[in-house]
Amino acid sequence: ELLDPFVDESDPDTNLSQMMHALQTAEAVRKKYPGEEYDWYHLVGLIHDMGKFLSCVYKEEQWCTVGDTFPTGCKFSDKIEFSEFFVKNPDIKAPELSTELGAYSKNCGLDKVAMSWGHDEYMYQVCVQNESKLPIQALYMIRYHSFYPWHKEGQYMQLCNKQDLEMLKWVQDFNQFDLYSKAAEIPNTKELKIYYKKLITKYFPAKVRW
Protein backbone atom coordinates (compact mmCIF):
# COMPACT_ATOMS: atom_id res chain seq x y z
CA GLU A 1 0.00 0.00 0.00
CA LEU A 2 3.01 2.30 0.46
CA LEU A 3 3.46 2.06 -3.31
CA ASP A 4 -0.05 3.35 -3.98
CA PRO A 5 0.90 7.02 -4.55
CA PHE A 6 4.06 6.17 -6.51
CA VAL A 7 4.11 6.61 -10.32
CA ASP A 8 7.15 5.34 -12.25
CA GLU A 9 8.37 8.24 -14.41
CA SER A 10 10.23 5.81 -16.71
CA ASP A 11 7.07 3.91 -17.65
CA PRO A 12 5.36 5.43 -20.71
CA ASP A 13 2.46 2.96 -20.71
CA THR A 14 0.55 3.89 -17.57
CA ASN A 15 -0.17 6.74 -15.19
CA LEU A 16 -1.62 4.42 -12.58
CA SER A 17 0.12 3.88 -9.27
CA GLN A 18 2.51 0.99 -8.75
CA MET A 19 -0.06 -0.72 -6.53
CA MET A 20 -2.54 -0.76 -9.39
CA HIS A 21 0.12 -2.00 -11.81
CA ALA A 22 1.08 -4.75 -9.35
CA LEU A 23 -2.51 -5.97 -9.05
CA GLN A 24 -3.10 -5.79 -12.81
CA THR A 25 0.05 -7.82 -13.44
CA ALA A 26 -0.78 -10.39 -10.78
CA GLU A 27 -4.32 -10.86 -12.03
CA ALA A 28 -3.16 -11.22 -15.63
CA VAL A 29 -0.79 -13.99 -14.53
CA ARG A 30 -3.55 -15.61 -12.48
CA LYS A 31 -5.92 -15.60 -15.46
CA LYS A 32 -3.46 -17.48 -17.69
CA TYR A 33 -2.02 -19.69 -14.95
CA PRO A 34 -4.87 -20.48 -12.55
CA GLY A 35 -4.51 -23.01 -9.80
CA GLU A 36 -2.48 -23.49 -6.66
CA GLU A 37 0.53 -24.93 -8.51
CA TYR A 38 1.14 -21.46 -9.97
CA ASP A 39 0.19 -19.34 -6.96
CA TRP A 40 3.87 -18.39 -6.57
CA TYR A 41 3.64 -16.86 -10.06
CA HIS A 42 0.59 -14.84 -9.01
CA LEU A 43 2.63 -13.49 -6.09
CA VAL A 44 5.54 -12.56 -8.36
CA GLY A 45 3.14 -10.41 -10.37
CA LEU A 46 2.17 -8.62 -7.19
CA ILE A 47 5.63 -8.04 -5.69
CA HIS A 48 7.96 -7.77 -8.71
CA ASP A 49 8.17 -3.97 -8.49
CA MET A 50 8.11 -3.63 -4.72
CA GLY A 51 11.79 -2.71 -4.85
CA LYS A 52 10.54 0.72 -5.84
CA PHE A 53 10.24 1.19 -2.09
CA LEU A 54 13.70 2.66 -2.62
CA SER A 55 12.06 5.74 -4.11
CA CYS A 56 8.70 6.06 -2.40
CA VAL A 57 9.86 5.09 1.12
CA TYR A 58 13.61 5.67 1.24
CA LYS A 59 13.43 8.71 -1.07
CA GLU A 60 16.04 7.52 -3.55
CA GLU A 61 15.77 9.38 -6.86
CA GLN A 62 14.02 7.48 -9.64
CA TRP A 63 17.02 7.54 -11.98
CA CYS A 64 18.79 5.04 -9.72
CA THR A 65 15.82 2.82 -8.86
CA VAL A 66 13.68 2.38 -11.99
CA GLY A 67 14.31 1.69 -15.67
CA ASP A 68 16.38 -0.96 -17.42
CA THR A 69 19.18 -2.85 -15.69
CA PHE A 70 22.48 -4.00 -17.22
CA PRO A 71 25.81 -5.64 -16.32
CA THR A 72 28.74 -3.56 -15.14
CA GLY A 73 32.35 -4.62 -15.50
CA CYS A 74 32.18 -5.40 -19.23
CA LYS A 75 31.34 -3.70 -22.52
CA PHE A 76 28.05 -1.82 -22.46
CA SER A 77 25.57 -3.02 -25.09
CA ASP A 78 24.10 -0.43 -27.44
CA LYS A 79 20.75 -2.12 -26.75
CA ILE A 80 20.68 -0.61 -23.26
CA GLU A 81 18.19 2.23 -23.05
CA PHE A 82 19.97 5.61 -23.29
CA SER A 83 23.29 3.86 -23.92
CA GLU A 84 24.59 7.02 -25.55
CA PHE A 85 25.13 8.48 -22.09
CA PHE A 86 27.72 5.84 -21.23
CA VAL A 87 30.23 8.09 -23.00
CA LYS A 88 30.47 9.87 -19.65
CA ASN A 89 31.08 6.65 -17.73
CA PRO A 90 34.81 6.22 -16.86
CA ASP A 91 34.56 2.43 -17.35
CA ILE A 92 34.45 3.02 -21.10
CA LYS A 93 38.03 4.26 -20.94
CA ALA A 94 39.25 1.13 -19.10
CA PRO A 95 40.40 -1.43 -21.71
CA GLU A 96 39.94 -4.35 -19.33
CA LEU A 97 36.25 -3.43 -18.90
CA SER A 98 35.54 -2.72 -22.57
CA THR A 99 35.48 -6.26 -23.95
CA GLU A 100 32.55 -8.67 -24.30
CA LEU A 101 33.64 -10.51 -21.14
CA GLY A 102 35.40 -7.70 -19.28
CA ALA A 103 36.05 -8.74 -15.69
CA TYR A 104 34.22 -12.06 -16.12
CA SER A 105 34.90 -15.49 -17.56
CA LYS A 106 32.83 -17.01 -20.35
CA ASN A 107 29.56 -18.57 -19.16
CA CYS A 108 30.32 -17.58 -15.57
CA GLY A 109 26.62 -17.20 -14.79
CA LEU A 110 24.58 -14.07 -14.20
CA ASP A 111 24.74 -14.60 -10.45
CA LYS A 112 28.47 -13.80 -10.72
CA VAL A 113 27.81 -10.58 -12.64
CA ALA A 114 27.55 -7.19 -10.91
CA MET A 115 24.34 -5.69 -12.26
CA SER A 116 23.41 -2.03 -12.13
CA TRP A 117 21.58 -1.26 -8.92
CA GLY A 118 17.83 -0.80 -8.99
CA HIS A 119 14.50 -2.06 -7.74
CA ASP A 120 14.97 -5.53 -9.30
CA GLU A 121 18.11 -6.37 -7.34
CA TYR A 122 16.75 -4.83 -4.15
CA MET A 123 13.57 -6.93 -4.20
CA TYR A 124 15.55 -10.04 -5.11
CA GLN A 125 17.75 -9.49 -2.06
CA VAL A 126 14.66 -9.01 0.11
CA CYS A 127 13.37 -12.41 -1.07
CA VAL A 128 16.69 -14.20 -0.57
CA GLN A 129 17.76 -12.65 2.71
CA ASN A 130 14.36 -13.27 4.26
CA GLU A 131 14.52 -16.90 3.07
CA SER A 132 11.31 -16.75 1.08
CA LYS A 133 9.93 -20.02 -0.25
CA LEU A 134 9.62 -18.74 -3.80
CA PRO A 135 11.02 -21.11 -6.47
CA ILE A 136 14.04 -20.22 -8.56
CA GLN A 137 11.85 -19.24 -11.52
CA ALA A 138 10.26 -16.55 -9.37
CA LEU A 139 13.63 -15.24 -8.20
CA TYR A 140 14.84 -14.91 -11.79
CA MET A 141 11.69 -13.01 -12.79
CA ILE A 142 12.10 -10.58 -9.92
CA ARG A 143 15.86 -10.10 -10.36
CA TYR A 144 15.99 -9.76 -14.14
CA HIS A 145 12.62 -8.48 -15.35
CA SER A 146 14.17 -5.08 -16.18
CA PHE A 147 17.22 -6.65 -17.87
CA TYR A 148 15.76 -5.98 -21.33
CA PRO A 149 19.07 -6.18 -23.22
CA TRP A 150 19.16 -9.84 -22.18
CA HIS A 151 15.61 -11.17 -22.28
CA LYS A 152 14.42 -8.99 -25.17
CA GLU A 153 17.52 -8.27 -27.28
CA GLY A 154 19.56 -11.43 -26.71
CA GLN A 155 22.61 -9.59 -25.42
CA TYR A 156 25.15 -10.82 -22.84
CA MET A 157 24.63 -14.49 -23.67
CA GLN A 158 28.39 -14.99 -23.29
CA LEU A 159 27.95 -14.48 -19.54
CA CYS A 160 25.10 -16.96 -19.14
CA ASN A 161 25.45 -20.47 -17.77
CA LYS A 162 23.08 -23.37 -18.35
CA GLN A 163 20.74 -22.36 -15.54
CA ASP A 164 20.43 -18.80 -16.86
CA LEU A 165 19.43 -20.08 -20.29
CA GLU A 166 16.87 -22.45 -18.77
CA MET A 167 15.36 -19.61 -16.72
CA LEU A 168 15.32 -17.14 -19.62
CA LYS A 169 12.02 -18.52 -20.93
CA TRP A 170 10.38 -17.82 -17.56
CA VAL A 171 11.62 -14.22 -17.50
CA GLN A 172 10.35 -13.76 -21.06
CA ASP A 173 7.00 -15.29 -20.15
CA PHE A 174 6.62 -12.91 -17.23
CA ASN A 175 7.49 -9.93 -19.41
CA GLN A 176 4.18 -10.21 -21.31
CA PHE A 177 2.26 -9.65 -18.09
CA ASP A 178 4.51 -6.86 -16.85
CA LEU A 179 4.20 -4.93 -20.13
CA TYR A 180 0.81 -5.78 -21.55
CA SER A 181 -1.46 -6.00 -18.51
CA LYS A 182 -1.54 -2.23 -18.09
CA ALA A 183 -5.02 -0.82 -18.56
CA ALA A 184 -7.22 2.01 -17.36
CA GLU A 185 -9.44 -0.42 -15.44
CA ILE A 186 -8.67 -0.32 -11.71
CA PRO A 187 -8.74 -3.67 -9.84
CA ASN A 188 -10.95 -4.11 -6.78
CA THR A 189 -8.30 -4.04 -4.07
CA LYS A 190 -10.62 -5.08 -1.24
CA GLU A 191 -11.60 -8.30 -2.98
CA LEU A 192 -8.05 -9.18 -3.97
CA LYS A 193 -6.36 -8.31 -0.69
CA ILE A 194 -7.57 -11.48 1.06
CA TYR A 195 -6.18 -13.76 -1.64
CA TYR A 196 -2.78 -12.13 -1.91
CA LYS A 197 -2.31 -11.83 1.84
CA LYS A 198 -2.62 -15.60 2.02
CA LEU A 199 0.10 -15.98 -0.59
CA ILE A 200 2.40 -13.58 1.25
CA THR A 201 1.91 -15.63 4.41
CA LYS A 202 2.62 -18.83 2.50
CA TYR A 203 5.88 -17.70 0.91
CA PHE A 204 7.31 -15.15 3.36
CA PRO A 205 8.00 -15.12 7.12
CA ALA A 206 5.73 -13.14 9.43
CA LYS A 207 8.32 -10.38 9.75
CA VAL A 208 10.26 -9.25 6.67
CA ARG A 209 13.50 -7.32 6.83
CA TRP A 210 13.52 -4.49 4.29
Secondary structure in CASP SS format (residue, H / E / C, confidence):
PFRMAT SS
TARGET T0000
AUTHOR 0000-0000-0000
METHOD secondary structure of the structure
MODEL  1
E C 1.00
L C 1.00
L C 1.00
D C 1.00
P C 1.00
F C 1.00
V C 1.00
D C 1.00
E C 1.00
S C 1.00
D C 1.00
P C 1.00
D C 1.00
T C 1.00
N C 1.00
L C 1.00
S C 1.00
Q H 1.00
M H 1.00
M H 1.00
H H 1.00
A H 1.00
L H 1.00
Q H 1.00
T H 1.00
A H 1.00
E H 1.00
A H 1.00
V H 1.00
R H 1.00
K H 1.00
K H 1.00
Y C 1.00
P C 1.00
G C 1.00
E H 1.00
E H 1.00
Y H 1.00
D H 1.00
W H 1.00
Y H 1.00
H H 1.00
L H 1.00
V H 1.00
G H 1.00
L H 1.00
I H 1.00
H C 1.00
D C 1.00
M H 1.00
G H 1.00
K H 1.00
F H 1.00
L H 1.00
S H 1.00
C H 1.00
V C 1.00
Y C 1.00
K C 1.00
E C 1.00
E C 1.00
Q H 1.00
W H 1.00
C H 1.00
T C 1.00
V C 1.00
G C 1.00
D C 1.00
T C 1.00
F C 1.00
P E 1.00
T C 1.00
G C 1.00
C C 1.00
K C 1.00
F C 1.00
S C 1.00
D C 1.00
K C 1.00
I C 1.00
E C 1.00
F C 1.00
S H 1.00
E H 1.00
F H 1.00
F H 1.00
V H 1.00
K H 1.00
N C 1.00
P H 1.00
D H 1.00
I H 1.00
K H 1.00
A C 1.00
P H 1.00
E H 1.00
L H 1.00
S C 1.00
T C 1.00
E C 1.00
L C 1.00
G C 1.00
A C 1.00
Y C 1.00
S C 1.00
K C 1.00
N C 1.00
C C 1.00
G C 1.00
L H 1.00
D H 1.00
K H 1.00
V C 1.00
A C 1.00
M E 1.00
S C 1.00
W C 1.00
G C 1.00
H H 1.00
D H 1.00
E H 1.00
Y H 1.00
M H 1.00
Y H 1.00
Q H 1.00
V H 1.00
C H 1.00
V H 1.00
Q H 1.00
N C 1.00
E C 1.00
S C 1.00
K C 1.00
L C 1.00
P C 1.00
I H 1.00
Q H 1.00
A H 1.00
L H 1.00
Y H 1.00
M H 1.00
I H 1.00
R H 1.00
Y H 1.00
H C 1.00
S C 1.00
F C 1.00
Y H 1.00
P H 1.00
W H 1.00
H H 1.00
K C 1.00
E C 1.00
G C 1.00
Q C 1.00
Y C 1.00
M H 1.00
Q H 1.00
L H 1.00
C C 1.00
N C 1.00
K H 1.00
Q H 1.00
D H 1.00
L H 1.00
E H 1.00
M H 1.00
L H 1.00
K H 1.00
W H 1.00
V H 1.00
Q H 1.00
D H 1.00
F H 1.00
N H 1.00
Q H 1.00
F H 1.00
D H 1.00
L H 1.00
Y H 1.00
S C 1.00
K C 1.00
A C 1.00
A C 1.00
E C 1.00
I C 1.00
P C 1.00
N C 1.00
T H 1.00
K H 1.00
E H 1.00
L H 1.00
K H 1.00
I H 1.00
Y H 1.00
Y H 1.00
K H 1.00
K H 1.00
L H 1.00
I H 1.00
T H 1.00
K H 1.00
Y H 1.00
F C 1.00
P C 1.00
A C 1.00
K C 1.00
V C 1.00
R C 1.00
W C 1.00
END
